[in-house]
Amino acid sequence: MNRSAVAIYRETAGFGPRIRLGLLSFLTVVAVLVSLAAQAGSPADDVTTSSGLPENLSKMGWSLLEVPGKQTAEFEYAGSGTIDIRADNAVAFLYRPVDKDTADMGRLGWTWRVDQAVPATDLSRDSGDDRSLAVHIVFPADHDSLSFWESIESSMTELVAPPLAGKVLTYVWGGSHPEGAVMENPHFGEQGTMIVLRSSQEPTGRWFMEEIDFEADFQAAFGYAAPTPIFVAISADSDDTGSRMAGAVADLTFME
């Protein structure tokens, strides 16, 4: 999204109430303009997808979310359900809506491989927390449990950066923590939980299969039954350590 409303939002929201009122006004105007442009079928439709996203991924329903001021990780479709990922001092999120036909399934499976890993980092920090790969499941926000400002911020995020809104479960390959470690996501606070599936010590160049019960993980993390997920995302993150990462995620599938 380059230097769009999303970039401004992620740089400012959550860092103090003094700027929020002006931010909300700005985001509201941008959201309206984007909505009108989309209805008119103008080139502004591209504001939610980077031009760097391969066309075949776009046609499959994927979108790219960039981080302001950072190099963008690269995603390429390699065929047979495989997405190759590279991050050279870079970070980005590849995301798509969860298909309505599979949204009520309570498990998610995939295979992934890391060919070049980033150094082990402390994932509980909001800086210096690089990890090779992560799979994210995004759920709608529970607005009844949010404060006034939290609810407004969540609503604005849903308009301009939907994969960053709501509750988020993040399944990680990397970090200095042991496999199975669970912690609050420092970028989402109480709205996000990270679960380490593979540590940074895992062998490179090998495929590993995962199958997670995200309904049970959501219940354990947030204390109530999981709502229907709305987005699934893949990310790579090597910008804090200035390192290189290469790997792949394949066969990302919801199942019962």
C-alpha atoms as a printed R data frame, in Angstrom:
    type eleno elety resid chain resno       x       y       z
1   ATOM     1    CA   MET     A     1   0.000   0.000   0.000
2   ATOM     2    CA   ASN     A     2   3.084   2.228  -0.051
3   ATOM     3    CA   ARG     A     3   2.633   5.499   1.895
4   ATOM     4    CA   SER     A     4  -1.134   5.160   2.149
5   ATOM     5    CA   ALA     A     5  -3.552   5.462   5.038
6   ATOM     6    CA   VAL     A     6  -2.395   2.047   6.218
7   ATOM     7    CA   ALA     A     7   1.178   3.256   6.534
8   ATOM     8    CA   ILE     A     8   0.111   6.302   8.518
9   ATOM     9    CA   TYR     A     9  -2.189   4.234  10.688
10  ATOM    10    CA   ARG     A    10   0.425   1.628  11.623
11  ATOM    11    CA   GLU     A    11   2.978   4.353  12.417
12  ATOM    12    CA   THR     A    12   0.646   6.251  14.708
13  ATOM    13    CA   ALA     A    13  -2.312   4.281  16.058
14  ATOM    14    CA   GLY     A    14  -1.775   2.928  19.522
15  ATOM    15    CA   PHE     A    15   1.043   5.323  20.403
16  ATOM    16    CA   GLY     A    16  -0.999   7.804  22.413
17  ATOM    17    CA   PRO     A    17  -4.402   9.464  22.420
18  ATOM    18    CA   ARG     A    18  -3.135  12.934  21.525
19  ATOM    19    CA   ILE     A    19  -3.022  12.204  17.788
20  ATOM    20    CA   ARG     A    20  -6.003   9.901  17.447
21  ATOM    21    CA   LEU     A    21  -8.748  12.399  16.768
22  ATOM    22    CA   GLY     A    22  -6.992  13.900  13.751
23  ATOM    23    CA   LEU     A    23  -5.962  10.443  12.587
24  ATOM    24    CA   LEU     A    24  -9.525   9.180  12.685
25  ATOM    25    CA   SER     A    25 -10.752  12.123  10.636
26  ATOM    26    CA   PHE     A    26  -8.052  11.530   8.057
27  ATOM    27    CA   LEU     A    27  -8.722   7.805   7.834
28  ATOM    28    CA   THR     A    28 -12.437   8.392   7.470
29  ATOM    29    CA   VAL     A    29 -11.874  10.694   4.488
30  ATOM    30    CA   VAL     A    30  -9.439   8.247   2.885
31  ATOM    31    CA   ALA     A    31 -11.791   5.306   3.422
32  ATOM    32    CA   VAL     A    32 -14.657   7.188   1.772
33  ATOM    33    CA   LEU     A    33 -12.503   8.188  -1.192
34  ATOM    34    CA   VAL     A    34 -11.234   4.636  -1.651
35  ATOM    35    CA   SER     A    35 -14.779   3.295  -1.458
36  ATOM    36    CA   LEU     A    36 -16.034   5.789  -4.062
37  ATOM    37    CA   ALA     A    37 -13.110   5.063  -6.363
38  ATOM    38    CA   ALA     A    38 -13.726   1.331  -6.118
39  ATOM    39    CA   GLN     A    39 -17.394   1.785  -6.983
40  ATOM    40    CA   ALA     A    40 -16.380   3.837 -10.015
41  ATOM    41    CA   GLY     A    41 -13.905   1.193 -11.160
42  ATOM    42    CA   SER     A    42 -11.013   3.635 -11.270
43  ATOM    43    CA   PRO     A    43  -7.272   2.811 -11.066
44  ATOM    44    CA   ALA     A    44  -7.491   3.601  -7.344
45  ATOM    45    CA   ASP     A    45  -8.569  -0.035  -6.927
46  ATOM    46    CA   ASP     A    46  -4.837  -0.773  -6.749
47  ATOM    47    CA   VAL     A    47  -4.412   1.018  -3.415
48  ATOM    48    CA   THR     A    48  -4.829  -2.240  -1.507
49  ATOM    49    CA   THR     A    49  -2.346  -4.269  -3.557
50  ATOM    50    CA   SER     A    50   1.290  -3.526  -4.248
51  ATOM    51    CA   SER     A    51   2.363  -3.503  -7.880
52  ATOM    52    CA   GLY     A    52   5.088  -5.925  -6.818
53  ATOM    53    CA   LEU     A    53   2.619  -8.768  -6.270
54  ATOM    54    CA   PRO     A    54   2.721 -11.323  -9.109
55  ATOM    55    CA   GLU     A    55  -0.449 -11.394 -11.176
56  ATOM    56    CA   ASN     A    56  -1.080 -15.083 -10.569
57  ATOM    57    CA   LEU     A    57  -1.212 -14.529  -6.803
58  ATOM    58    CA   SER     A    58  -3.597 -11.607  -7.263
59  ATOM    59    CA   LYS     A    59  -5.870 -13.771  -9.383
60  ATOM    60    CA   MET     A    60  -5.888 -16.371  -6.595
61  ATOM    61    CA   GLY     A    61  -7.251 -13.741  -4.206
62  ATOM    62    CA   TRP     A    62  -4.014 -12.789  -2.456
63  ATOM    63    CA   SER     A    63  -3.083  -9.208  -1.585
64  ATOM    64    CA   LEU     A    64   0.176  -7.729  -0.334
65  ATOM    65    CA   LEU     A    65   0.451  -5.554   2.761
66  ATOM    66    CA   GLU     A    66   3.695  -3.629   3.054
67  ATOM    67    CA   VAL     A    67   5.248  -2.027   6.129
68  ATOM    68    CA   PRO     A    68   6.039   1.701   5.805
69  ATOM    69    CA   GLY     A    69   9.696   2.556   5.518
70  ATOM    70    CA   LYS     A    70  10.754  -1.074   5.068
71  ATOM    71    CA   GLN     A    71  11.898  -3.131   2.119
72  ATOM    72    CA   THR     A    72   9.174  -5.491   0.949
73  ATOM    73    CA   ALA     A    73   9.508  -9.269   1.179
74  ATOM    74    CA   GLU     A    74   8.833 -11.060  -2.113
75  ATOM    75    CA   PHE     A    75   6.211 -13.725  -2.747
76  ATOM    76    CA   GLU     A    76   6.019 -15.842  -5.900
77  ATOM    77    CA   TYR     A    77   3.665 -18.654  -6.855
78  ATOM    78    CA   ALA     A    78   5.709 -21.735  -7.720
79  ATOM    79    CA   GLY     A    79   2.800 -23.951  -8.742
80  ATOM    80    CA   SER     A    80   1.209 -26.955  -7.009
81  ATOM    81    CA   GLY     A    81  -0.024 -24.796  -4.130
82  ATOM    82    CA   THR     A    82   3.462 -23.556  -3.230
83  ATOM    83    CA   ILE     A    83   4.390 -19.933  -2.524
84  ATOM    84    CA   ASP     A    84   8.103 -19.115  -2.539
85  ATOM    85    CA   ILE     A    85   9.156 -16.341  -0.147
86  ATOM    86    CA   ARG     A    86  12.292 -14.210   0.065
87  ATOM    87    CA   ALA     A    87  13.137 -11.391   2.449
88  ATOM    88    CA   ASP     A    88  16.413  -9.483   2.136
89  ATOM    89    CA   ASN     A    89  16.387  -6.987   5.017
90  ATOM    90    CA   ALA     A    90  12.632  -6.890   4.390
91  ATOM    91    CA   VAL     A    91   9.162  -7.616   5.751
92  ATOM    92    CA   ALA     A    92   5.653  -8.004   4.281
93  ATOM    93    CA   PHE     A    93   2.357  -9.832   4.664
94  ATOM    94    CA   LEU     A    94   0.570 -11.831   1.958
95  ATOM    95    CA   TYR     A    95  -3.103 -12.210   2.858
96  ATOM    96    CA   ARG     A    96  -6.461 -13.334   1.496
97  ATOM    97    CA   PRO     A    97 -10.021 -13.636   2.779
98  ATOM    98    CA   VAL     A    98 -11.048 -16.999   4.176
99  ATOM    99    CA   ASP     A    99 -13.378 -18.763   1.763
100 ATOM   100    CA   LYS     A   100 -16.932 -18.952   3.117
101 ATOM   101    CA   ASP     A   101 -17.158 -22.646   2.246
102 ATOM   102    CA   THR     A   102 -14.269 -23.480   4.579
103 ATOM   103    CA   ALA     A   103 -14.530 -20.726   7.210
104 ATOM   104    CA   ASP     A   104 -16.403 -22.916   9.694
105 ATOM   105    CA   MET     A   105 -13.728 -25.604   9.729
106 ATOM   106    CA   GLY     A   106 -11.729 -25.534  12.941
107 ATOM   107    CA   ARG     A   107  -8.305 -26.633  11.772
108 ATOM   108    CA   LEU     A   108  -5.664 -25.329   9.401
109 ATOM   109    CA   GLY     A   109  -2.912 -27.340   7.765
110 ATOM   110    CA   TRP     A   110   0.108 -26.485   5.646
111 ATOM   111    CA   THR     A   111   3.679 -27.458   4.876
112 ATOM   112    CA   TRP     A   112   6.610 -25.065   5.003
113 ATOM   113    CA   ARG     A   113  10.332 -24.987   4.432
114 ATOM   114    CA   VAL     A   114  13.104 -22.551   5.373
115 ATOM   115    CA   ASP     A   115  16.156 -22.598   3.132
116 ATOM   116    CA   GLN     A   116  17.920 -19.613   4.717
117 ATOM   117    CA   ALA     A   117  16.929 -18.626   8.244
118 ATOM   118    CA   VAL     A   118  17.136 -15.315  10.072
119 ATOM   119    CA   PRO     A   119  19.041 -15.192  13.388
120 ATOM   120    CA   ALA     A   120  17.220 -16.171  16.579
121 ATOM   121    CA   THR     A   121  15.461 -13.173  18.152
122 ATOM   122    CA   ASP     A   122  13.263 -12.374  21.132
123 ATOM   123    CA   LEU     A   123   9.751 -12.510  19.663
124 ATOM   124    CA   SER     A   124   8.218 -10.846  22.717
125 ATOM   125    CA   ARG     A   125   9.836  -7.499  21.798
126 ATOM   126    CA   ASP     A   126   8.218  -4.998  19.462
127 ATOM   127    CA   SER     A   127  11.554  -4.355  17.769
128 ATOM   128    CA   GLY     A   128  14.291  -6.765  16.817
129 ATOM   129    CA   ASP     A   129  11.745  -9.585  16.606
130 ATOM   130    CA   ASP     A   130  12.583 -11.056  13.192
131 ATOM   131    CA   ARG     A   131  11.425 -14.574  12.363
132 ATOM   132    CA   SER     A   132  11.748 -16.590   9.193
133 ATOM   133    CA   LEU     A   133   8.100 -17.395   8.539
134 ATOM   134    CA   ALA     A   134   4.706 -16.985  10.141
135 ATOM   135    CA   VAL     A   135   1.139 -17.983   9.329
136 ATOM   136    CA   HIS     A   136  -1.577 -15.709  10.730
137 ATOM   137    CA   ILE     A   137  -5.295 -16.273  11.213
138 ATOM   138    CA   VAL     A   138  -7.358 -13.117  11.668
139 ATOM   139    CA   PHE     A   139 -10.721 -13.092  13.462
140 ATOM   140    CA   PRO     A   140 -13.261 -10.285  13.782
141 ATOM   141    CA   ALA     A   141 -12.783  -7.970  16.742
142 ATOM   142    CA   ASP     A   142 -14.956  -8.374  19.826
143 ATOM   143    CA   HIS     A   143 -16.037  -4.740  19.964
144 ATOM   144    CA   ASP     A   144 -18.049  -5.299  23.144
145 ATOM   145    CA   SER     A   145 -14.832  -5.963  25.050
146 ATOM   146    CA   LEU     A   146 -12.939  -2.960  23.657
147 ATOM   147    CA   SER     A   147 -12.687   0.524  25.072
148 ATOM   148    CA   PHE     A   148 -14.162   3.379  23.052
149 ATOM   149    CA   TRP     A   149 -10.845   4.283  21.426
150 ATOM   150    CA   GLU     A   150  -9.897   0.653  20.835
151 ATOM   151    CA   SER     A   151 -13.222   0.039  19.121
152 ATOM   152    CA   ILE     A   152 -12.823   3.128  16.919
153 ATOM   153    CA   GLU     A   153  -9.268   2.159  15.998
154 ATOM   154    CA   SER     A   154 -10.371  -1.378  15.165
155 ATOM   155    CA   SER     A   155 -13.185  -0.084  12.963
156 ATOM   156    CA   MET     A   156 -10.836   2.225  11.087
157 ATOM   157    CA   THR     A   157  -8.313  -0.564  10.618
158 ATOM   158    CA   GLU     A   158 -11.041  -2.782   9.198
159 ATOM   159    CA   LEU     A   159 -11.644  -0.111   6.558
160 ATOM   160    CA   VAL     A   160  -8.075   0.572   5.466
161 ATOM   161    CA   ALA     A   161  -6.028  -2.466   6.583
162 ATOM   162    CA   PRO     A   162  -8.387  -5.388   7.175
163 ATOM   163    CA   PRO     A   163  -5.744  -8.068   7.855
164 ATOM   164    CA   LEU     A   164  -4.484  -6.016  10.818
165 ATOM   165    CA   ALA     A   165  -7.897  -5.713  12.473
166 ATOM   166    CA   GLY     A   166  -9.454  -7.993  15.060
167 ATOM   167    CA   LYS     A   167  -7.933 -10.862  16.998
168 ATOM   168    CA   VAL     A   168  -4.874 -12.506  15.479
169 ATOM   169    CA   LEU     A   169  -3.279 -15.905  16.042
170 ATOM   170    CA   THR     A   170   0.289 -16.039  14.712
171 ATOM   171    CA   TYR     A   171   2.082 -19.357  14.198
172 ATOM   172    CA   VAL     A   172   5.841 -18.820  13.981
173 ATOM   173    CA   TRP     A   173   8.930 -20.496  12.590
174 ATOM   174    CA   GLY     A   174  11.851 -18.770  14.298
175 ATOM   175    CA   GLY     A   175  12.826 -16.880  17.410
176 ATOM   176    CA   SER     A   176  14.898 -17.802  20.441
177 ATOM   177    CA   HIS     A   177  12.001 -19.468  22.256
178 ATOM   178    CA   PRO     A   178  11.381 -23.223  22.534
179 ATOM   179    CA   GLU     A   179   8.825 -24.917  20.352
180 ATOM   180    CA   GLY     A   180   5.373 -24.635  21.874
181 ATOM   181    CA   ALA     A   181   6.061 -21.267  23.515
182 ATOM   182    CA   VAL     A   182   2.999 -19.005  23.652
183 ATOM   183    CA   MET     A   183   3.210 -15.244  24.141
184 ATOM   184    CA   GLU     A   184   1.392 -11.999  23.518
185 ATOM   185    CA   ASN     A   185   2.135 -10.541  20.112
186 ATOM   186    CA   PRO     A   186   3.971  -7.271  20.918
187 ATOM   187    CA   HIS     A   187   2.529  -5.586  17.808
188 ATOM   188    CA   PHE     A   188  -1.079  -6.379  18.708
189 ATOM   189    CA   GLY     A   189  -1.027  -6.440  22.509
190 ATOM   190    CA   GLU     A   190  -3.985  -8.270  23.996
191 ATOM   191    CA   GLN     A   191  -5.507  -8.637  20.532
192 ATOM   192    CA   GLY     A   192  -2.787 -11.027  19.347
193 ATOM   193    CA   THR     A   193  -1.148 -14.262  20.456
194 ATOM   194    CA   MET     A   194   1.965 -15.921  19.010
195 ATOM   195    CA   ILE     A   195   2.624 -19.660  19.115
196 ATOM   196    CA   VAL     A   196   6.070 -20.999  18.202
197 ATOM   197    CA   LEU     A   197   5.716 -24.103  16.052
198 ATOM   198    CA   ARG     A   198   9.320 -24.324  14.862
199 ATOM   199    CA   SER     A   199  12.340 -22.767  16.530
200 ATOM   200    CA   SER     A   200  15.189 -21.066  14.714
201 ATOM   201    CA   GLN     A   201  17.242 -24.221  15.327
202 ATOM   202    CA   GLU     A   202  15.084 -26.301  12.990
203 ATOM   203    CA   PRO     A   203  17.025 -27.802  10.048
204 ATOM   204    CA   THR     A   204  16.882 -25.808   6.822
205 ATOM   205    CA   GLY     A   205  16.025 -27.167   3.399
206 ATOM   206    CA   ARG     A   206  13.417 -29.625   4.690
207 ATOM   207    CA   TRP     A   207   9.636 -29.588   4.445
208 ATOM   208    CA   PHE     A   208   7.647 -29.807   7.676
209 ATOM   209    CA   MET     A   209   3.930 -30.447   7.943
210 ATOM   210    CA   GLU     A   210   1.700 -28.559  10.391
211 ATOM   211    CA   GLU     A   211  -1.901 -29.069  11.454
212 ATOM   212    CA   ILE     A   212  -3.257 -26.727  14.097
213 ATOM   213    CA   ASP     A   213  -6.545 -26.582  15.980
214 ATOM   214    CA   PHE     A   214  -7.046 -22.835  15.802
215 ATOM   215    CA   GLU     A   215 -10.419 -22.985  17.583
216 ATOM   216    CA   ALA     A   216  -8.766 -24.511  20.663
217 ATOM   217    CA   ASP     A   217  -5.833 -22.085  20.420
218 ATOM   218    CA   PHE     A   218  -8.221 -19.129  20.172
219 ATOM   219    CA   GLN     A   219 -10.193 -20.291  23.214
220 ATOM   220    CA   ALA     A   220  -6.988 -20.679  25.234
221 ATOM   221    CA   ALA     A   221  -5.636 -17.311  24.115
222 ATOM   222    CA   PHE     A   222  -8.709 -15.100  24.413
223 ATOM   223    CA   GLY     A   223 -11.057 -16.937  26.767
224 ATOM   224    CA   TYR     A   224 -14.084 -17.385  24.522
225 ATOM   225    CA   ALA     A   225 -15.134 -19.504  21.556
226 ATOM   226    CA   ALA     A   226 -13.512 -18.644  18.251
227 ATOM   227    CA   PRO     A   227 -15.632 -16.670  15.795
228 ATOM   228    CA   THR     A   228 -15.420 -17.467  12.103
229 ATOM   229    CA   PRO     A   229 -11.984 -16.403  10.798
230 ATOM   230    CA   ILE     A   230 -11.946 -13.687   8.144
231 ATOM   231    CA   PHE     A   231  -8.370 -13.642   6.822
232 ATOM   232    CA   VAL     A   232  -5.361 -15.921   6.576
233 ATOM   233    CA   ALA     A   233  -1.896 -14.465   5.992
234 ATOM   234    CA   ILE     A   234   1.721 -15.454   5.449
235 ATOM   235    CA   SER     A   235   4.632 -13.236   6.426
236 ATOM   236    CA   ALA     A   236   8.410 -13.066   6.424
237 ATOM   237    CA   ASP     A   237  10.427 -10.658   8.580
238 ATOM   238    CA   SER     A   238  14.172 -10.005   8.396
239 ATOM   239    CA   ASP     A   239  14.426  -6.208   8.537
240 ATOM   240    CA   ASP     A   240  15.524  -5.729  12.145
241 ATOM   241    CA   THR     A   241  18.522  -8.041  11.816
242 ATOM   242    CA   GLY     A   242  19.272  -6.948   8.240
243 ATOM   243    CA   SER     A   243  19.440 -10.604   7.295
244 ATOM   244    CA   ARG     A   244  18.272 -12.755   4.403
245 ATOM   245    CA   MET     A   245  15.502 -15.307   4.515
246 ATOM   246    CA   ALA     A   246  14.355 -17.773   1.860
247 ATOM   247    CA   GLY     A   247  11.673 -20.414   2.155
248 ATOM   248    CA   ALA     A   248   8.225 -21.540   1.062
249 ATOM   249    CA   VAL     A   249   4.713 -22.285   2.301
250 ATOM   250    CA   ALA     A   250   2.522 -24.844   0.542
251 ATOM   251    CA   ASP     A   251  -0.906 -26.475   0.699
252 ATOM   252    CA   LEU     A   252  -2.457 -23.964   3.092
253 ATOM   253    CA   THR     A   253  -5.814 -25.669   3.709
254 ATOM   254    CA   PHE     A   254  -8.681 -25.381   6.165
255 ATOM   255    CA   MET     A   255  -9.994 -28.715   7.401
256 ATOM   256    CA   GLU     A   256 -12.334 -30.243   9.962
